[in-house]
C-alpha cells in the first residue's frame, strides 16, 4: 500500500468552463506529488498544523497522470464544501492535500478489450490512465462515456485525443444523454460479454445498478472495478 503524505500546495490555475464544473490545477510547494493512475486525494481548504487533526476535507479523483508536474482535479458544486471551493479557490490560493488513496488500476486485471464506463465527471479517474504511458499496454480498450450535452464532452477532448495517440487501438463511444438517452448497460454488455474487465465510474446509483447487472450475467466480481470511494 502506498504511503499517504501531506502536501502544502497552491492553485496554479482554475477554470469554470461550464456553469457547475470547475477544473483545478495544483502545484506542490514542497516535495513532488507521488501517486498512480486511478488514485484519489483529500483536499482541505483550511491550513494544516501537524499539532492538530487534519482539517475538514473532501475526496477528489486525480485526472492527471503521475509524470505531470501539475496535479489536476475536476469538481461539480454539490454541497457546502464544493460551494466553498467554487467561491474561494483562485490562482495562488494555498490548500493542503493528502494522497494517494485507492487502487483502481493497481490490482491485477485484464488489459485486453478492457471496458471503461463513465458517467459525467466520473470520467476523471480514467483520464489518469488514458494519458499515462502505461495506457499503451492495453489492447483494444473501449470507453463508453455518457455526458450531459456537448459542452461537457468538449471538456475532455484534449485528454481523449492524447489517449488515442498513446494507444491507437483505443475507441470511444460518446453518448449525449440530452439527445440520446442515458448510458445503457444492457447494450454495453451485449457488445462485450463476460470476457473483459469492466471499470465503472460515475454517480453512485449508476455504479450500483451497472455492477448488479453485470454480476447477474456472470461477469466475475474480480473483473468489475468501481470508483465508488464516495
Buried (B, 14 or more C-beta within 10 A) or exposed (E): EBEEBBBBBBBBBBEEEBEBBBBBBBBBEEEEBBBBBBBBBBBBBEEBEEEEEBEEBBBBBBBBBBEBEEBBBBBBBEEEBBEBBBEEBEEEBEBBBBBBBBEBBBEEBBBEBBBBBBBBBBBBBBBBBBBBEBBBEBEEBBBBBBBBEEEBBEBBEEBBEBBBEBBEEBEBBBBBBEEEEEBEBEEBBEEBEEEBBBBBBBBEEBBEEBBEBBEEEEBEEEBBBBBBEE
